C-alpha cells in the first residue's frame, strides 16, 4: 500500500448537510525567501505559457488549514459522521509556485507553507453503470493528457456574504461549465472524503454523483459545454470491482487524484476486502 500515489485523509459518505467548511482568515505562513521563489516560478510559468494554449490566471483560492471527522448528535454510525474542514486564503500564483512546480521546497519549508489549494472534483456514475472521467487538454497547467476527475478547486468566490462556504456548489459549478450538467441532474450527490496526492501534495475533496444519462449521452453533453476544451475526451470504465485496476494500468496517463477517486469509490462500494487486494495488484 505504500506505493499508492495518494494518502487518504478522510473516507466516508458525506451528504451536503454532513459537510461543514469554515474560514480562517490567517494568511499562509511563509518566509521572504519562499515568497521570492514563488514569484520567480510564477514569472517563469507565465513566460513558458506564452504562445501555448495554457491559461494562467492568478485567481483567489481557498487553502487547506485542517479537518476533522465529528459525530453528529452523539450517534455512533457512519451515517452520523460530519466532515469539518477549515480553509484559509491563498491564490493560484502561490499554488503554482509551491504545489505544482515548487516541490523542491517541501523538505526545507514544510507542507504547511505550501499553498495547498483545496481541490473539489467528482466521479460521475452513469445510468448504464459506467464510471466517467475526463482526459485533460493542453489548456491546463498540470497533468495535461492525464485522466482526471471533473472539477476544480475551492475559490474565494465560493464564500457567501454570511461567511458560509458550499463545497458542493463549487463542484456543481465546474460540472456545469465542463459538462453542461445542472445541479438537479446530480443525484446521490455526496462528498466521499479527502486525499492528498504524493506528486503535488494537494488536498483534494472527492465527490460522487449519479446521472440519469448514459456514458454516450454524457459525452454529447460535454461536446456542447461552455468549457469543453478543458478536456480532450471523456473516458469510462465499468462500475465493477474487477474493472478498476485493469483500467488504471491500461488507460495511459492518469493523475494520482483519479486513482485516489477510484480507490475511494471501490472502498465505499465493495469494502476493505476489495481495497487491500486491489492496492496490492496496483503495486
C-alpha positions as CSV (number, residue, x, y, z in Angstrom):
1,X,0.0,0.0,0.0
2,X,3.0,2.3,0.4
3,X,3.2,2.6,-3.4
4,X,-0.3,4.1,-3.8
5,X,0.2,7.7,-5.2
6,X,-2.0,9.3,-2.6
7,X,-2.7,9.4,1.2
8,X,-6.3,9.1,2.5
9,X,-7.1,11.9,4.8
10,X,-10.8,11.1,5.1
11,X,-13.2,8.5,3.7
12,X,-17.0,8.2,4.1
13,X,-20.3,9.1,2.7
14,X,-21.0,12.8,3.5
15,X,-24.2,14.3,2.2
16,X,-24.4,18.1,1.9
17,X,-25.7,18.5,5.4
18,X,-22.8,16.5,6.7
19,X,-20.0,18.7,5.3
20,X,-19.1,21.9,7.1
21,X,-16.5,24.3,5.8
22,X,-15.3,27.3,7.9
23,X,-12.9,30.1,7.0
24,X,-9.8,31.1,8.9
25,X,-8.5,34.5,7.6
26,X,-4.9,34.0,8.7
27,X,-2.6,34.1,5.7
28,X,-0.4,31.2,4.6
29,X,2.7,31.1,6.8
30,X,5.8,31.9,4.7
31,X,9.2,33.5,4.6
32,X,10.6,36.2,2.4
33,X,12.9,33.7,0.7
34,X,9.9,31.4,-0.1
35,X,7.8,34.2,-1.4
36,X,10.6,35.3,-3.7
37,X,10.9,31.8,-5.1
38,X,7.1,31.6,-5.6
39,X,7.2,34.9,-7.6
40,X,10.1,33.8,-9.7
41,X,8.4,30.5,-10.5
42,X,5.2,32.3,-11.4
43,X,7.0,34.6,-13.8
44,X,8.8,31.6,-15.3
45,X,5.5,29.8,-15.9
46,X,4.0,32.9,-17.5
47,X,6.9,33.1,-19.9
48,X,6.5,29.4,-20.7
49,X,2.8,29.8,-21.3
50,X,3.3,32.4,-24.0
51,X,2.4,31.1,-27.4
52,X,0.7,28.0,-26.0
53,X,-2.9,27.0,-25.1
54,X,-2.1,27.1,-21.3
55,X,-4.2,29.5,-19.4
56,X,-2.7,31.1,-16.2
57,X,-4.7,33.5,-14.1
58,X,-3.9,34.5,-10.5
59,X,-7.3,33.9,-9.0
60,X,-8.1,33.8,-5.3
61,X,-8.4,30.3,-3.9
62,X,-9.0,28.6,-0.5
63,X,-6.3,26.6,1.1
64,X,-6.4,23.6,3.5
65,X,-5.8,24.5,7.1
66,X,-7.2,21.4,8.9
67,X,-10.0,18.9,9.0
68,X,-11.8,16.6,11.5
69,X,-14.4,13.9,11.4
70,X,-17.0,14.6,14.1
71,X,-20.0,12.6,15.4
72,X,-23.4,14.4,14.9
73,X,-25.9,14.2,17.7
74,X,-23.9,11.6,19.6
75,X,-24.6,8.9,17.1
76,X,-22.1,6.0,16.6
77,X,-22.8,5.0,12.9
78,X,-21.0,6.2,9.8
79,X,-24.2,8.0,8.7
80,X,-23.8,10.3,11.7
81,X,-20.2,11.4,10.8
82,X,-19.7,15.0,9.9
83,X,-16.7,16.2,7.8
84,X,-15.5,19.5,9.1
85,X,-12.9,21.4,7.0
86,X,-11.1,24.6,7.8
87,X,-9.8,26.7,4.9
88,X,-7.9,30.0,4.6
89,X,-6.8,32.4,1.8
90,X,-4.4,31.6,-1.0
91,X,-4.1,32.3,-4.7
92,X,-3.2,30.5,-7.9
93,X,0.2,32.1,-8.1
94,X,1.2,30.6,-4.8
95,X,-0.2,27.2,-5.8
96,X,1.8,27.3,-9.0
97,X,5.0,28.3,-7.1
98,X,4.6,25.6,-4.4
99,X,2.4,22.6,-5.1
100,X,2.6,22.5,-8.9
101,X,6.2,23.5,-9.6
102,X,7.9,24.0,-6.2
103,X,8.1,20.5,-4.8
104,X,11.8,21.1,-4.2
105,X,10.9,23.5,-1.4
106,X,8.9,20.8,0.6
107,X,11.8,19.5,2.7
108,X,13.1,23.0,3.6
109,X,9.9,24.8,4.4
110,X,7.3,22.0,5.2
111,X,3.9,21.3,3.7
112,X,2.2,23.9,5.9
113,X,3.9,26.7,4.0
114,X,2.6,25.4,0.6
115,X,-0.5,26.9,-0.9
116,X,-2.4,23.6,-0.6
117,X,-5.4,24.9,-2.5
118,X,-8.3,22.5,-1.8
119,X,-9.3,20.6,-4.9
120,X,-13.0,19.8,-5.4
121,X,-13.6,17.2,-8.1
122,X,-16.1,14.5,-8.9
123,X,-16.5,10.9,-10.1
124,X,-19.7,10.5,-12.2
125,X,-21.7,7.3,-12.4
126,X,-24.0,6.9,-15.4
127,X,-27.3,5.0,-15.7
128,X,-25.6,2.3,-17.8
129,X,-23.3,1.6,-14.8
130,X,-20.1,3.4,-16.1
131,X,-17.6,5.4,-14.1
132,X,-16.7,8.5,-16.1
133,X,-13.7,10.9,-16.1
134,X,-12.1,13.4,-18.4
135,X,-8.8,13.3,-20.2
136,X,-7.3,16.8,-19.7
137,X,-6.3,19.0,-22.6
138,X,-3.2,21.1,-23.0
139,X,-5.1,24.2,-21.7
140,X,-4.5,23.1,-18.1
141,X,-1.3,24.0,-16.2
142,X,-0.6,20.5,-14.9
143,X,-1.5,16.9,-15.8
144,X,-2.3,17.6,-19.4
145,X,-3.3,14.5,-21.3
146,X,-4.0,12.7,-18.0
147,X,-7.2,11.0,-17.0
148,X,-8.6,13.2,-14.2
149,X,-11.7,13.7,-12.1
150,X,-14.0,16.6,-13.2
151,X,-14.0,19.9,-11.3
152,X,-11.6,22.5,-10.0
153,X,-10.8,24.0,-6.6
154,X,-12.5,25.9,-3.8
155,X,-12.4,29.6,-4.8
156,X,-12.7,32.7,-2.7
157,X,-15.9,33.4,-4.6
158,X,-17.4,30.2,-3.1
159,X,-17.5,32.1,0.3
160,X,-21.0,33.6,0.7
161,X,-21.8,37.0,2.2
162,X,-22.6,35.3,5.5
163,X,-19.2,33.6,5.5
164,X,-20.5,30.1,4.7
165,X,-18.7,28.0,2.1
166,X,-20.6,25.5,0.0
167,X,-18.2,22.9,-1.4
168,X,-21.0,21.1,-3.3
169,X,-21.8,24.4,-5.1
170,X,-18.2,24.6,-6.1
171,X,-18.2,21.2,-7.7
172,X,-21.6,21.7,-9.3
173,X,-20.5,25.0,-10.9
174,X,-17.5,23.2,-12.5
175,X,-19.7,20.4,-13.8
176,X,-22.0,22.9,-15.4
177,X,-19.0,24.6,-17.1
178,X,-17.2,21.5,-18.2
179,X,-20.1,19.1,-19.0
180,X,-23.2,21.2,-19.3
181,X,-24.8,19.5,-16.2
182,X,-27.2,21.2,-13.9
183,X,-27.2,20.6,-10.2
184,X,-30.6,19.0,-10.3
185,X,-29.2,16.3,-12.6
186,X,-26.8,15.2,-9.8
187,X,-28.5,12.5,-7.7
188,X,-26.9,10.8,-4.7
189,X,-24.5,13.7,-4.7
190,X,-22.0,13.3,-1.8
191,X,-18.5,14.0,-0.7
192,X,-16.7,10.7,-0.3
193,X,-13.6,12.0,1.5
194,X,-10.3,13.7,1.0
195,X,-7.0,12.6,-0.3
196,X,-3.5,14.2,-0.7
197,X,-1.7,13.1,-3.8
198,X,2.0,12.3,-3.4
199,X,3.1,14.2,-6.6
200,X,1.9,17.7,-5.9
201,X,0.8,17.2,-2.3
202,X,-2.6,18.9,-3.0
203,X,-5.5,18.1,-0.7
204,X,-8.5,17.1,-2.7
205,X,-12.1,16.8,-1.6
206,X,-13.6,14.0,-3.7
207,X,-17.3,13.8,-4.6
208,X,-19.6,11.3,-6.4
209,X,-22.8,11.8,-8.2
210,X,-25.2,9.6,-10.2
211,X,-26.6,10.8,-13.5
212,X,-29.7,9.7,-15.4
213,X,-27.6,9.7,-18.5
214,X,-25.7,7.0,-20.3
215,X,-22.0,7.5,-20.9
216,X,-22.6,8.3,-24.5
217,X,-25.2,10.9,-23.6
218,X,-22.7,12.4,-21.2
219,X,-20.1,12.6,-24.0
220,X,-22.6,14.5,-26.1
221,X,-23.3,16.9,-23.3
222,X,-19.6,17.5,-22.8
223,X,-19.2,18.2,-26.5
224,X,-21.6,21.1,-26.2
225,X,-20.5,22.5,-22.9
226,X,-19.1,26.0,-22.3
227,X,-15.7,24.8,-21.1
228,X,-15.5,21.6,-23.1
229,X,-11.9,22.5,-24.1
230,X,-10.6,21.7,-20.6
231,X,-10.8,18.0,-21.7
232,X,-9.8,16.3,-24.9
233,X,-12.0,13.3,-24.3
234,X,-14.4,11.5,-21.9
235,X,-13.2,8.1,-20.7
236,X,-15.2,5.5,-18.9
237,X,-15.0,2.0,-17.3
238,X,-17.4,-0.5,-15.9
239,X,-18.6,0.2,-12.4
240,X,-17.4,-3.3,-11.3
241,X,-14.8,-4.4,-8.8
242,X,-12.7,-6.3,-11.3
243,X,-12.5,-3.3,-13.7
244,X,-10.7,-0.7,-11.6
245,X,-7.1,-1.9,-11.5
246,X,-7.0,-3.0,-15.2
247,X,-8.3,0.4,-16.2
248,X,-5.7,2.2,-14.2
249,X,-2.9,0.0,-15.7
250,X,-4.2,0.4,-19.3
251,X,-5.7,3.9,-19.7
252,X,-2.4,5.7,-20.3
253,X,-1.5,8.8,-18.3
254,X,-3.7,9.1,-15.2
255,X,-3.4,11.6,-12.4
256,X,-3.0,10.5,-8.8
257,X,-6.3,12.1,-7.9
258,X,-8.2,9.9,-10.4
259,X,-6.5,6.8,-8.9
260,X,-7.5,8.0,-5.5
261,X,-11.0,8.6,-6.5
262,X,-11.3,5.1,-8.0
263,X,-9.9,3.6,-4.8
264,X,-12.2,5.6,-2.5
265,X,-15.2,4.6,-4.7
266,X,-14.1,0.9,-4.5
267,X,-13.6,1.1,-0.8
268,X,-17.0,2.5,-0.2
269,X,-18.8,0.3,-2.7
270,X,-17.0,-3.0,-2.1
271,X,-15.3,-2.7,1.3
272,X,-11.8,-3.4,2.6
273,X,-11.9,-6.9,1.2
274,X,-11.7,-5.2,-2.2
275,X,-9.4,-2.3,-1.3
276,X,-6.5,-4.1,0.2
277,X,-6.0,-6.7,-2.6
278,X,-6.6,-4.0,-5.3
279,X,-3.8,-1.9,-3.7
280,X,-1.5,-4.9,-3.8
281,X,-2.4,-5.6,-7.5
282,X,-1.6,-2.0,-8.4
283,X,1.8,-2.2,-6.8
